[in-house]
């Protein structure tokens, strides 16, 4: 269950911005000949529905129906007693409280005479919901619409830029609480960083630690006492009003390690500021890495907003990763280096455009 406070502030996310997103998506549906689009949401897959309506579930699963020429309908297993809260925190035309969201959406499709229906991440739609939709709307042909949705989702409007910037500021401020001279316990340090982010207004904050970078670069969630080595890293994944940002910083107590980490952090900041729209990411990374003396790339992960999950991998180990970034797309770059003989981890957000975020 989520723990952060979620409210809708029209000054931060105007109704006009949500209506514009809906309009672009409906126009794309018309071009593809879709009568309707179905989006699934739950606690770990909130992002698509939140982007379209500002609604984020605390715990229960729901289905959002967007008709090509009509309303949005949220069919949810939430009880009626929280309907007022849903309406107050979202831009949704109609809410149906029901223990069988799939049947409710199927009935709406049948009533609208919908025949071609797109589903975001069709293969990941729970089987029970699929069966209920198919049973109540037998004339509807369900097809995957993930590519259609992603094409519209990659465009970041001014409202979302503001929310992303706020989430990033929360992540940076939280990580700034780390004092390498005082930090001794991984669990206590994770709690300190999370507490700062949440008290500052983060809707969600997930903190992970690599307690000993010299021996293991893997990030883990720590909630009990665990010792911190001379060199360690923290990752803060923070959400603000549905916009997620990931930041990672490495810390060293020794002078040599601290100097190497400072050079790597400055390099990552410069890389994030210099992403070019027309050039493949792999080539840009190689060019920048050549300028960092004594460094060897050990790992790369590029994430973005695509569908129902908050951040999804679009490039990295075992992936293609050579495509040029799309103008307007928001990215998170996570890089693992060996620099001056020590392991280093870093992550930073960037907009792939001529006006970088950082």
C-alpha positions, 0 to 999 in steps of 0.5 A, spaced: 500 500 500 502 506 498 504 511 504 505 518 501 499 523 500 496 524 493 492 530 491 491 533 485 493 541 484 490 544 478 496 549 478 501 544 477 497 539 473 492 543 469 485 540 467 487 543 460 494 539 460 490 532 461 485 534 456 490 535 451 493 528 452 486 525 452 485 529 445 492 526 442 491 519 444 484 519 441 486 522 435 492 517 434 486 512 436 482 515 430 488 514 425 489 507 427 481 505 427 480 504 434 474 505 437 476 504 444 482 503 449 483 500 455 488 501 460 490 497 466 492 500 473 494 497 480 500 499 485 506 497 481 503 499 474 500 506 475 503 510 470 499 510 464 492 511 467 496 517 472 499 520 466 492 520 462 487 522 468 492 524 474 489 518 478 494 513 482 491 507 486 493 506 493 492 498 492 487 496 488 487 494 481 482 498 476 481 498 468 480 505 465 476 505 458 477 511 453 472 511 448 475 514 441 469 520 441 467 519 448 468 519 456 473 516 460 470 510 465 474 508 471 472 501 473 475 499 480 474 494 485 475 500 490 469 501 494 464 507 493 466 510 500 472 512 496 469 515 490 469 522 492 477 521 493 478 518 486 474 524 483 477 529 487 484 527 485 483 525 478 480 527 471 475 522 470 468 522 467 465 516 470 467 511 476 464 504 476 465 501 483 464 493 482 468 487 484 468 485 477 472 491 473 472 487 466 465 485 466 463 493 467 468 495 462 465 489 457 458 492 458 460 499 456 464 496 450 458 493 448 453 498 449 458 503 445 458 498 439 466 498 440 469 493 435 476 494 435 479 495 442 486 497 443 489 494 450 495 497 453 500 491 454 495 486 452 499 480 454 500 483 461 492 484 462 490 479 468 487 473 465 480 474 469 479 481 467 480 479 459 475 473 460 470 478 463 471 483 457 471 478 452 464 474 455 461 481 456 463 484 449 463 478 444 463 483 438 470 487 441 476 484 438 482 486 443 489 488 440 495 490 443 496 498 443 502 499 446 506 502 441 500 507 439 500 509 447 508 509 447 508 514 441 504 519 445 507 518 451 514 520 450 512 527 449 513 531 455 509 537 456 510 543 460 506 541 466 510 534 466 516 538 466 515 541 472 513 535 476 519 531 474 523 537 476 520 537 483 521 530 483 528 530 481 529 536 487 526 531 492 531 526 490 537 530 490 535 534 497 534 527 500 541 524 497 544 530 500 543 528 507 548 523 506 554 525 511 560 520 509 564 522 515 558 520 520 554 514 516 556 507 518 549 503 518 546 502 511 539 501 514 539 507 518 542 511 512 536 509 507 531 511 513 534 518 513 534 519 506 527 516 505 524 520 511 527 526 508 524 525 501 517 523 504 517 529 509 519 534 503 512 532 499 514 525 495 508 521 493 513 515 494 520 514 495 524 507 494 531 507 497 536 502 495 544 501 497 550 498 495 553 497 502 560 495 499 562 498 492 569 494 492 565 487 493 558 488 490 555 493 485 548 490 486 543 495 489 539 492 495 533 495 499 535 495 507 531 495 513 535 493 518 542 494 521 548 493 516 555 496 516 557 501 510 564 500 507 569 505 505 565 506 498 558 505 497 552 508 493 545 510 494 539 510 489 533 514 490 527 513 486 522 518 487 515 520 485 511 526 485 504 527 483 505 521 478 512 523 475 518 518 477 525 520 477 531 516 479 538 518 482 544 514 484 550 517 488 556 514 490 560 516 496 567 514 498 571 516 505 578 515 502 581 521 499 583 517 492 576 514 492 572 521 493 577 524 488 575 519 483 568 519 484 568 527 484 570 526 477 565 521 475 559 525 477 562 531 474 562 527 467 555 524 468 552 531 469 556 533 463 553 527 459 546 528 461 547 536 459 549 534 452 545 528 449 543 530 442 537 528 439 539 526 432 545 521 434 545 514 437 546 514 445 551 508 444 555 513 440 554 519 444 556 515 451 563 512 447 565 519 445 564 522 452 567 516 456 573 517 451 574 524 455 574 521 462 581 518 463 582 512 467 575 510 466 572 503 463 564 502 462 562 496 466 554 497 465 549 502 462 541 502 463 537 507 460 530 508 462 524 512 460 516 513 460 513 508 456 507 504 459 504 502 465 510 502 469 513 508 472 520 507 469 522 502 463 528 500 460 529 502 453 537 500 452 542 497 456 546 490 457 543 485 452 538 490 449 539 494 442 540 501 445 543 504 439 537 508 436 537 515 437 533 518 442 527 522 441 526 529 441 522 531 448 523 524 451 525 523 458 530 519 460 534 516 466 541 514 465 544 509 470 552 508 469 557 503 472 564 505 471 571 502 474 575 509 475 582 509 477 581 502 479 574 503 484 567 501 482 562 507 481 555 508 480 551 514 478 544 515 475 541 522 472 535 524 469 535 528 462 531 530 457 533 528 449 532 535 446 535 541 445 533 544 452 536 539 457 533 538 464 540 539 468 
